[in-house]
């Protein structure tokens, strides 16, 4: 009974380690294709046709984005 119990624990631990390894590998497989660098995720200037500009205000732990018409920014 003790051998069976310890074998079950060992098999479960091995299966969990393999699952975590596969999940970690899938996250890091195509990092360059999945997300852009943080600074490129939000364009600072929108299309010329819309005439709006996005202004970012940063504080400790907080980033506030405000869309303003170009006339108010200048």
N, CA, C and O atoms as a CHARMM CRD file, in Angstrom:
* protein
*
  296
    1    1 UNK  N      0.82800  -1.19700   0.00000 PROA 1      0.00000
    2    1 UNK  CA     0.00000   0.00000   0.00000 PROA 1      0.00000
    3    1 UNK  C      0.87500   1.26400   0.00000 PROA 1      0.00000
    4    1 UNK  O      0.56000   2.22800  -0.69800 PROA 1      0.00000
    5    2 UNK  N      1.96600   1.26800   0.77400 PROA 2      0.00000
    6    2 UNK  CA     2.83600   2.42900   0.85400 PROA 2      0.00000
    7    2 UNK  C      3.50200   2.70300  -0.49100 PROA 2      0.00000
    8    2 UNK  O      3.63400   3.85900  -0.89400 PROA 2      0.00000
    9    3 UNK  N      3.92300   1.64300  -1.19200 PROA 3      0.00000
   10    3 UNK  CA     4.56000   1.80900  -2.49700 PROA 3      0.00000
   11    3 UNK  C      3.57900   2.41300  -3.50000 PROA 3      0.00000
   12    3 UNK  O      3.94100   3.30000  -4.27300 PROA 3      0.00000
   13    4 UNK  N      2.34600   1.93400  -3.48400 PROA 4      0.00000
   14    4 UNK  CA     1.32200   2.45700  -4.39200 PROA 4      0.00000
   15    4 UNK  C      1.05900   3.94100  -4.11100 PROA 4      0.00000
   16    4 UNK  O      0.94200   4.74300  -5.03700 PROA 4      0.00000
   17    5 UNK  N      0.96900   4.29400  -2.83000 PROA 5      0.00000
   18    5 UNK  CA     0.68900   5.66800  -2.44000 PROA 5      0.00000
   19    5 UNK  C      1.82100   6.59700  -2.87900 PROA 5      0.00000
   20    5 UNK  O      1.55800   7.66700  -3.42900 PROA 5      0.00000
   21    6 UNK  N      3.06500   6.21000  -2.64600 PROA 6      0.00000
   22    6 UNK  CA     4.18800   7.03900  -3.02800 PROA 6      0.00000
   23    6 UNK  C      4.35800   7.09800  -4.54900 PROA 6      0.00000
   24    6 UNK  O      4.77800   8.12600  -5.08100 PROA 6      0.00000
   25    7 UNK  N      4.04600   6.03400  -5.23500 PROA 7      0.00000
   26    7 UNK  CA     4.10200   6.04100  -6.70000 PROA 7      0.00000
   27    7 UNK  C      3.06500   6.99600  -7.27400 PROA 7      0.00000
   28    7 UNK  O      3.33100   7.68400  -8.26000 PROA 7      0.00000
   29    8 UNK  N      1.90400   7.04200  -6.67300 PROA 8      0.00000
   30    8 UNK  CA     0.85900   7.96800  -7.12400 PROA 8      0.00000
   31    8 UNK  C      1.29300   9.42000  -6.92100 PROA 8      0.00000
   32    8 UNK  O      1.09300  10.25800  -7.80000 PROA 8      0.00000
   33    9 UNK  N      1.87500   9.71000  -5.78200 PROA 9      0.00000
   34    9 UNK  CA     2.35700  11.07100  -5.52200 PROA 9      0.00000
   35    9 UNK  C      3.45600  11.44000  -6.50500 PROA 9      0.00000
   36    9 UNK  O      3.46500  12.55500  -7.02800 PROA 9      0.00000
   37   10 UNK  N      4.37300  10.53500  -6.76300 PROA 10     0.00000
   38   10 UNK  CA     5.45900  10.80300  -7.69700 PROA 10     0.00000
   39   10 UNK  C      4.93500  11.02000  -9.11600 PROA 10     0.00000
   40   10 UNK  O      5.39100  11.93100  -9.80800 PROA 10     0.00000
   41   11 UNK  N      3.99000  10.20100  -9.55400 PROA 11     0.00000
   42   11 UNK  CA     3.41900  10.34600 -10.90100 PROA 11     0.00000
   43   11 UNK  C      2.66100  11.66300 -11.03500 PROA 11     0.00000
   44   11 UNK  O      2.75000  12.32600 -12.06800 PROA 11     0.00000
   45   12 UNK  N      1.92100  12.04400 -10.00500 PROA 12     0.00000
   46   12 UNK  CA     1.17600  13.30200 -10.03600 PROA 12     0.00000
   47   12 UNK  C      2.13300  14.49400 -10.08500 PROA 12     0.00000
   48   12 UNK  O      1.89700  15.45000 -10.82400 PROA 12     0.00000
   49   13 UNK  N      3.19700  14.44000  -9.31200 PROA 13     0.00000
   50   13 UNK  CA     4.18400  15.52600  -9.32200 PROA 13     0.00000
   51   13 UNK  C      4.86600  15.63300 -10.67600 PROA 13     0.00000
   52   13 UNK  O      5.08700  16.73500 -11.17800 PROA 13     0.00000
   53   14 UNK  N      5.20100  14.49300 -11.27100 PROA 14     0.00000
   54   14 UNK  CA     5.82500  14.49300 -12.58700 PROA 14     0.00000
   55   14 UNK  C      4.88100  15.07100 -13.64500 PROA 14     0.00000
   56   14 UNK  O      5.30200  15.86300 -14.48800 PROA 14     0.00000
   57   15 UNK  N      3.61200  14.67600 -13.60100 PROA 15     0.00000
   58   15 UNK  CA     2.63300  15.19800 -14.55800 PROA 15     0.00000
   59   15 UNK  C      2.45800  16.70900 -14.38800 PROA 15     0.00000
   60   15 UNK  O      2.32000  17.42600 -15.37900 PROA 15     0.00000
   61   16 UNK  N      2.46200  17.19700 -13.15600 PROA 16     0.00000
   62   16 UNK  CA     2.32800  18.63800 -12.91100 PROA 16     0.00000
   63   16 UNK  C      3.54100  19.39500 -13.43500 PROA 16     0.00000
   64   16 UNK  O      3.39800  20.47100 -14.01700 PROA 16     0.00000
   65   17 UNK  N      4.73200  18.84100 -13.23300 PROA 17     0.00000
   66   17 UNK  CA     5.95100  19.49600 -13.73900 PROA 17     0.00000
   67   17 UNK  C      5.95700  19.56300 -15.26000 PROA 17     0.00000
   68   17 UNK  O      6.35000  20.57600 -15.83900 PROA 17     0.00000
   69   18 UNK  N      5.52400  18.49300 -15.89900 PROA 18     0.00000
   70   18 UNK  CA     5.45100  18.48500 -17.36800 PROA 18     0.00000
   71   18 UNK  C      4.43300  19.49700 -17.85400 PROA 18     0.00000
   72   18 UNK  O      4.68900  20.20400 -18.82900 PROA 18     0.00000
   73   19 UNK  N      3.27900  19.58500 -17.19500 PROA 19     0.00000
   74   19 UNK  CA     2.24200  20.53600 -17.60200 PROA 19     0.00000
   75   19 UNK  C      2.72500  21.97400 -17.46200 PROA 19     0.00000
   76   19 UNK  O      2.47200  22.80000 -18.33900 PROA 19     0.00000
   77   20 UNK  N      3.41100  22.27700 -16.37900 PROA 20     0.00000
   78   20 UNK  CA     3.93600  23.63400 -16.18500 PROA 20     0.00000
   79   20 UNK  C      5.00400  23.94600 -17.22300 PROA 20     0.00000
   80   20 UNK  O      5.07000  25.06500 -17.73100 PROA 20     0.00000
   81   21 UNK  N      5.84000  22.96200 -17.54200 PROA 21     0.00000
   82   21 UNK  CA     6.87300  23.16700 -18.56200 PROA 21     0.00000
   83   21 UNK  C      6.28200  23.43300 -19.92800 PROA 21     0.00000
   84   21 UNK  O      6.76400  24.30600 -20.65000 PROA 21     0.00000
   85   22 UNK  N      5.25100  22.70100 -20.29600 PROA 22     0.00000
   86   22 UNK  CA     4.59500  22.91100 -21.59400 PROA 22     0.00000
   87   22 UNK  C      3.92000  24.28100 -21.63400 PROA 22     0.00000
   88   22 UNK  O      4.00300  24.98600 -22.63900 PROA 22     0.00000
   89   23 UNK  N      3.25500  24.65600 -20.54700 PROA 23     0.00000
   90   23 UNK  CA     2.59000  25.96400 -20.50700 PROA 23     0.00000
   91   23 UNK  C      3.60800  27.09700 -20.60300 PROA 23     0.00000
   92   23 UNK  O      3.36300  28.09000 -21.28800 PROA 23     0.00000
   93   24 UNK  N      4.73600  26.96000 -19.92900 PROA 24     0.00000
   94   24 UNK  CA     5.76500  27.99100 -19.98200 PROA 24     0.00000
   95   24 UNK  C      6.36800  28.09500 -21.37700 PROA 24     0.00000
   96   24 UNK  O      6.63000  29.19400 -21.86600 PROA 24     0.00000
   97   25 UNK  N      6.58600  26.95600 -22.01100 PROA 25     0.00000
   98   25 UNK  CA     7.15000  26.96700 -23.35900 PROA 25     0.00000
   99   25 UNK  C      6.18100  27.59300 -24.36100 PROA 25     0.00000
  100   25 UNK  O      6.61700  28.26000 -25.30000 PROA 25     0.00000
  101   26 UNK  N      4.88800  27.39100 -24.18100 PROA 26     0.00000
  102   26 UNK  CA     3.92300  27.96600 -25.12300 PROA 26     0.00000
  103   26 UNK  C      3.82500  29.47700 -24.97800 PROA 26     0.00000
  104   26 UNK  O      3.53400  30.17400 -25.94900 PROA 26     0.00000
  105   27 UNK  N      4.06300  29.98600 -23.78500 PROA 27     0.00000
  106   27 UNK  CA     4.01200  31.43700 -23.58400 PROA 27     0.00000
  107   27 UNK  C      5.19000  32.11000 -24.27300 PROA 27     0.00000
  108   27 UNK  O      5.02600  33.16300 -24.88900 PROA 27     0.00000
  109   28 UNK  N      6.37600  31.51500 -24.17800 PROA 28     0.00000
  110   28 UNK  CA     7.58500  32.14500 -24.69000 PROA 28     0.00000
  111   28 UNK  C      7.95100  31.72400 -26.10400 PROA 28     0.00000
  112   28 UNK  O      9.02500  32.09100 -26.58100 PROA 28     0.00000
  113   29 UNK  N      7.10600  30.97100 -26.79100 PROA 29     0.00000
  114   29 UNK  CA     7.47900  30.47200 -28.11000 PROA 29     0.00000
  115   29 UNK  C      7.51900  31.57500 -29.16500 PROA 29     0.00000
  116   29 UNK  O      8.46100  31.61100 -29.95600 PROA 29     0.00000
  117   30 UNK  N      6.54100  32.47300 -29.20900 PROA 30     0.00000
  118   30 UNK  CA     6.47400  33.52400 -30.22700 PROA 30     0.00000
  119   30 UNK  C      6.27000  34.88100 -29.57400 PROA 30     0.00000
  120   30 UNK  O      5.31900  35.58700 -29.91100 PROA 30     0.00000
  121   31 UNK  N      7.12700  35.25400 -28.66200 PROA 31     0.00000
  122   31 UNK  CA     6.95400  36.51400 -27.93400 PROA 31     0.00000
  123   31 UNK  C      7.03300  37.70600 -28.88000 PROA 31     0.00000
  124   31 UNK  O      6.29800  38.67800 -28.70200 PROA 31     0.00000
  125   32 UNK  N      7.90800  37.65200 -29.88100 PROA 32     0.00000
  126   32 UNK  CA     8.06300  38.78500 -30.79500 PROA 32     0.00000
  127   32 UNK  C      6.80500  38.98600 -31.63600 PROA 32     0.00000
  128   32 UNK  O      6.51200  40.11600 -32.02500 PROA 32     0.00000
  129   33 UNK  N      6.06100  37.93200 -31.92300 PROA 33     0.00000
  130   33 UNK  CA     4.86400  38.05300 -32.74900 PROA 33     0.00000
  131   33 UNK  C      3.61800  38.39900 -31.93600 PROA 33     0.00000
  132   33 UNK  O      2.63700  38.88600 -32.49800 PROA 33     0.00000
  133   34 UNK  N      3.64000  38.16000 -30.63400 PROA 34     0.00000
  134   34 UNK  CA     2.43900  38.31800 -29.82300 PROA 34     0.00000
  135   34 UNK  C      2.21200  39.77000 -29.40400 PROA 34     0.00000
  136   34 UNK  O      1.11000  40.29400 -29.55900 PROA 34     0.00000
  137   35 UNK  N      3.23200  40.40800 -28.88400 PROA 35     0.00000
  138   35 UNK  CA     3.03600  41.75200 -28.34200 PROA 35     0.00000
  139   35 UNK  C      4.19500  42.65300 -28.71900 PROA 35     0.00000
  140   35 UNK  O      5.34300  42.22200 -28.82800 PROA 35     0.00000
  141   36 UNK  N      3.86000  43.90400 -28.91400 PROA 36     0.00000
  142   36 UNK  CA     4.89000  44.90600 -29.19700 PROA 36     0.00000
  143   36 UNK  C      5.50100  45.36500 -27.88000 PROA 36     0.00000
  144   36 UNK  O      4.93200  45.11100 -26.81800 PROA 36     0.00000
  145   37 UNK  N      6.63100  46.02600 -27.92700 PROA 37     0.00000
  146   37 UNK  CA     7.17200  46.60400 -26.69800 PROA 37     0.00000
  147   37 UNK  C      6.17600  47.58000 -26.08400 PROA 37     0.00000
  148   37 UNK  O      5.33500  48.13900 -26.78700 PROA 37     0.00000
  149   38 UNK  N      6.27100  47.78100 -24.79100 PROA 38     0.00000
  150   38 UNK  CA     5.29100  48.59300 -24.07500 PROA 38     0.00000
  151   38 UNK  C      5.15200  49.99300 -24.66900 PROA 38     0.00000
  152   38 UNK  O      4.04400  50.52700 -24.71200 PROA 38     0.00000
  153   39 UNK  N      6.22400  50.58700 -25.11900 PROA 39     0.00000
  154   39 UNK  CA     6.13900  51.95000 -25.62800 PROA 39     0.00000
  155   39 UNK  C      5.42400  52.02600 -26.97100 PROA 39     0.00000
  156   39 UNK  O      4.97500  53.10300 -27.36100 PROA 39     0.00000
  157   40 UNK  N      5.30600  50.91300 -27.68600 PROA 40     0.00000
  158   40 UNK  CA     4.67400  50.94000 -28.99800 PROA 40     0.00000
  159   40 UNK  C      3.22600  50.47500 -28.99100 PROA 40     0.00000
  160   40 UNK  O      2.60400  50.42600 -30.05300 PROA 40     0.00000
  161   41 UNK  N      2.67700  50.14100 -27.86300 PROA 41     0.00000
  162   41 UNK  CA     1.31700  49.60500 -27.83900 PROA 41     0.00000
  163   41 UNK  C      0.25500  50.65700 -28.13000 PROA 41     0.00000
  164   41 UNK  O     -0.76600  50.34400 -28.74200 PROA 41     0.00000
  165   42 UNK  N      0.47200  51.87200 -27.71200 PROA 42     0.00000
  166   42 UNK  CA    -0.51500  52.92600 -27.93200 PROA 42     0.00000
  167   42 UNK  C      0.14600  54.05300 -28.69800 PROA 42     0.00000
  168   42 UNK  O      1.09400  54.66200 -28.20100 PROA 42     0.00000
  169   43 UNK  N     -0.33600  54.34700 -29.90400 PROA 43     0.00000
  170   43 UNK  CA     0.28300  55.45300 -30.63400 PROA 43     0.00000
  171   43 UNK  C     -0.01600  56.78600 -29.95100 PROA 43     0.00000
  172   43 UNK  O     -1.13400  57.02100 -29.49100 PROA 43     0.00000
  173   44 UNK  N      0.97700  57.64300 -29.89200 PROA 44     0.00000
  174   44 UNK  CA     0.80100  58.93500 -29.23100 PROA 44     0.00000
  175   44 UNK  C     -0.02600  59.86600 -30.10600 PROA 44     0.00000
  176   44 UNK  O     -0.81900  60.65400 -29.59200 PROA 44     0.00000
  177   45 UNK  N      0.14800  59.78400 -31.40700 PROA 45     0.00000
  178   45 UNK  CA    -0.60000  60.62400 -32.33900 PROA 45     0.00000
  179   45 UNK  C     -1.52600  59.71800 -33.14000 PROA 45     0.00000
  180   45 UNK  O     -1.09000  58.70300 -33.68300 PROA 45     0.00000
  181   46 UNK  N     -2.80000  60.08200 -33.21300 PROA 46     0.00000
  182   46 UNK  CA    -3.76600  59.29200 -33.97600 PROA 46     0.00000
  183   46 UNK  C     -3.69100  59.68600 -35.44600 PROA 46     0.00000
  184   46 UNK  O     -2.81100  60.45100 -35.84000 PROA 46     0.00000
  185   47 UNK  N     -4.59700  59.17600 -36.24500 PROA 47     0.00000
  186   47 UNK  CA    -4.63100  59.49300 -37.67400 PROA 47     0.00000
  187   47 UNK  C     -4.81400  60.99200 -37.88500 PROA 47     0.00000
  188   47 UNK  O     -5.39100  61.68800 -37.05000 PROA 47     0.00000
  189   48 UNK  N     -4.31600  61.46800 -39.00800 PROA 48     0.00000
  190   48 UNK  CA    -4.40000  62.89600 -39.31900 PROA 48     0.00000
  191   48 UNK  C     -5.85000  63.31700 -39.50800 PROA 48     0.00000
  192   48 UNK  O     -6.20600  64.45200 -39.19200 PROA 48     0.00000
  193   49 UNK  N     -6.69200  62.42500 -40.01700 PROA 49     0.00000
  194   49 UNK  CA    -8.08400  62.76600 -40.29800 PROA 49     0.00000
  195   49 UNK  C     -8.88700  63.04100 -39.02500 PROA 49     0.00000
  196   49 UNK  O     -9.82500  63.83800 -39.05700 PROA 49     0.00000
  197   50 UNK  N     -8.54300  62.40700 -37.91800 PROA 50     0.00000
  198   50 UNK  CA    -9.34900  62.56100 -36.70800 PROA 50     0.00000
  199   50 UNK  C     -8.98000  63.78900 -35.89200 PROA 50     0.00000
  200   50 UNK  O     -9.82100  64.28100 -35.14000 PROA 50     0.00000
  201   51 UNK  N     -7.76100  64.30800 -36.00500 PROA 51     0.00000
  202   51 UNK  CA    -7.31200  65.52900 -35.32900 PROA 51     0.00000
  203   51 UNK  C     -7.40600  65.42000 -33.81200 PROA 51     0.00000
  204   51 UNK  O     -7.78000  66.38700 -33.14900 PROA 51     0.00000
  205   52 UNK  N     -7.07900  64.27900 -33.26100 PROA 52     0.00000
  206   52 UNK  CA    -6.99300  64.08900 -31.82000 PROA 52     0.00000
  207   52 UNK  C     -5.58400  63.62700 -31.46800 PROA 52     0.00000
  208   52 UNK  O     -4.90800  63.00000 -32.28200 PROA 52     0.00000
  209   53 UNK  N     -5.14800  63.93900 -30.25300 PROA 53     0.00000
  210   53 UNK  CA    -3.84800  63.49200 -29.78400 PROA 53     0.00000
  211   53 UNK  C     -4.04100  62.85300 -28.40800 PROA 53     0.00000
  212   53 UNK  O     -4.81400  63.34300 -27.58600 PROA 53     0.00000
  213   54 UNK  N     -3.33400  61.76500 -28.17600 PROA 54     0.00000
  214   54 UNK  CA    -3.39100  61.08200 -26.89200 PROA 54     0.00000
  215   54 UNK  C     -2.24200  61.56800 -26.03000 PROA 54     0.00000
  216   54 UNK  O     -1.07900  61.49700 -26.42800 PROA 54     0.00000
  217   55 UNK  N     -2.57800  62.06700 -24.83300 PROA 55     0.00000
  218   55 UNK  CA    -1.58100  62.57300 -23.90200 PROA 55     0.00000
  219   55 UNK  C     -1.54300  61.63600 -22.70200 PROA 55     0.00000
  220   55 UNK  O     -2.57800  61.31600 -22.11600 PROA 55     0.00000
  221   56 UNK  N     -0.34000  61.20000 -22.34500 PROA 56     0.00000
  222   56 UNK  CA    -0.17500  60.28800 -21.21500 PROA 56     0.00000
  223   56 UNK  C      0.44800  61.03400 -20.04800 PROA 56     0.00000
  224   56 UNK  O      1.46000  61.71800 -20.20200 PROA 56     0.00000
  225   57 UNK  N     -0.16900  60.89500 -18.87500 PROA 57     0.00000
  226   57 UNK  CA     0.35300  61.46700 -17.64100 PROA 57     0.00000
  227   57 UNK  C      0.71100  60.31200 -16.71700 PROA 57     0.00000
  228   57 UNK  O     -0.14600  59.49200 -16.38500 PROA 57     0.00000
  229   58 UNK  N      1.98100  60.24100 -16.29700 PROA 58     0.00000
  230   58 UNK  CA     2.43100  59.13400 -15.45500 PROA 58     0.00000
  231   58 UNK  C      2.68000  59.60200 -14.03700 PROA 58     0.00000
  232   58 UNK  O      3.24400  60.67100 -13.79900 PROA 58     0.00000
  233   59 UNK  N      2.24100  58.76600 -13.09200 PROA 59     0.00000
  234   59 UNK  CA     2.54000  58.94100 -11.68000 PROA 59     0.00000
  235   59 UNK  C      3.00300  57.58500 -11.16200 PROA 59     0.00000
  236   59 UNK  O      3.04700  56.62400 -11.93000 PROA 59     0.00000
  237   60 UNK  N      3.34200  57.48400  -9.90500 PROA 60     0.00000
  238   60 UNK  CA     3.78200  56.21200  -9.34400 PROA 60     0.00000
  239   60 UNK  C      2.65600  55.18200  -9.41900 PROA 60     0.00000
  240   60 UNK  O      1.64800  55.30900  -8.72500 PROA 60     0.00000
  241   61 UNK  N      2.82900  54.17400 -10.25300 PROA 61     0.00000
  242   61 UNK  CA     1.85900  53.08900 -10.35800 PROA 61     0.00000
  243   61 UNK  C      0.61100  53.42000 -11.15400 PROA 61     0.00000
  244   61 UNK  O     -0.27000  52.56800 -11.26800 PROA 61     0.00000
  245   62 UNK  N      0.49600  54.62200 -11.71000 PROA 62     0.00000
  246   62 UNK  CA    -0.71400  55.02400 -12.43700 PROA 62     0.00000
  247   62 UNK  C     -0.30800  55.69200 -13.73900 PROA 62     0.00000
  248   62 UNK  O      0.61600  56.50400 -13.76900 PROA 62     0.00000
  249   63 UNK  N     -0.99700  55.35000 -14.80500 PROA 63     0.00000
  250   63 UNK  CA    -0.79200  55.99300 -16.08700 PROA 63     0.00000
  251   63 UNK  C     -2.16000  56.42900 -16.61000 PROA 63     0.00000
  252   63 UNK  O     -3.02600  55.58400 -16.84000 PROA 63     0.00000
  253   64 UNK  N     -2.36600  57.72300 -16.80000 PROA 64     0.00000
  254   64 UNK  CA    -3.65200  58.26400 -17.22700 PROA 64     0.00000
  255   64 UNK  C     -3.53200  58.71400 -18.68000 PROA 64     0.00000
  256   64 UNK  O     -2.65500  59.50700 -19.02400 PROA 64     0.00000
  257   65 UNK  N     -4.42100  58.20200 -19.52700 PROA 65     0.00000
  258   65 UNK  CA    -4.44200  58.57400 -20.94200 PROA 65     0.00000
  259   65 UNK  C     -5.63100  59.49300 -21.19700 PROA 65     0.00000
  260   65 UNK  O     -6.75500  59.20000 -20.78900 PROA 65     0.00000
  261   66 UNK  N     -5.37000  60.60200 -21.87300 PROA 66     0.00000
  262   66 UNK  CA    -6.40800  61.56900 -22.18600 PROA 66     0.00000
  263   66 UNK  C     -6.34800  61.87500 -23.67400 PROA 66     0.00000
  264   66 UNK  O     -5.28000  62.17000 -24.21000 PROA 66     0.00000
  265   67 UNK  N     -7.50800  61.80500 -24.35000 PROA 67     0.00000
  266   67 UNK  CA    -7.56100  62.18000 -25.77200 PROA 67     0.00000
  267   67 UNK  C     -8.06500  63.60400 -25.87500 PROA 67     0.00000
  268   67 UNK  O     -9.15700  63.92700 -25.40700 PROA 67     0.00000
  269   68 UNK  N     -7.26000  64.44600 -26.48900 PROA 68     0.00000
  270   68 UNK  CA    -7.59400  65.86400 -26.60500 PROA 68     0.00000
  271   68 UNK  C     -7.59500  66.25800 -28.07400 PROA 68     0.00000
  272   68 UNK  O     -6.80700  65.72500 -28.85600 PROA 68     0.00000
  273   69 UNK  N     -8.46900  67.18300 -28.46100 PROA 69     0.00000
  274   69 UNK  CA    -8.38600  67.72100 -29.81000 PROA 69     0.00000
  275   69 UNK  C     -7.05900  68.43400 -30.00400 PROA 69     0.00000
  276   69 UNK  O     -6.51100  68.98400 -29.04900 PROA 69     0.00000
  277   70 UNK  N     -6.53900  68.43400 -31.20100 PROA 70     0.00000
  278   70 UNK  CA    -5.22700  69.02100 -31.48500 PROA 70     0.00000
  279   70 UNK  C     -5.21100  70.50200 -31.13200 PROA 70     0.00000
  280   70 UNK  O     -4.17300  71.00700 -30.70400 PROA 70     0.00000
  281   71 UNK  N     -6.31800  71.21500 -31.29400 PROA 71     0.00000
  282   71 UNK  CA    -6.37300  72.64600 -30.98100 PROA 71     0.00000
  283   71 UNK  C     -6.09100  72.89400 -29.49400 PROA 71     0.00000
  284   71 UNK  O     -5.46500  73.89900 -29.16000 PROA 71     0.00000
  285   72 UNK  N     -6.54000  72.00000 -28.58300 PROA 72     0.00000
  286   72 UNK  CA    -6.30300  72.19300 -27.15500 PROA 72     0.00000
  287   72 UNK  C     -4.86600  71.85700 -26.76200 PROA 72     0.00000
  288   72 UNK  O     -4.34200  72.42300 -25.80300 PROA 72     0.00000
  289   73 UNK  N     -4.22700  70.95000 -27.48500 PROA 73     0.00000
  290   73 UNK  CA    -2.86500  70.55500 -27.16000 PROA 73     0.00000
  291   73 UNK  C     -1.90100  71.67700 -27.53400 PROA 73     0.00000
  292   73 UNK  O     -0.96400  71.95900 -26.78700 PROA 73     0.00000
  293   74 UNK  N     -2.11700  72.31600 -28.67500 PROA 74     0.00000
  294   74 UNK  CA    -1.23400  73.39300 -29.12700 PROA 74     0.00000
  295   74 UNK  C     -1.57400  74.61600 -28.34100 PROA 74     0.00000
  296   74 UNK  O     -0.96400  75.66700 -28.53900 PROA 74     0.00000
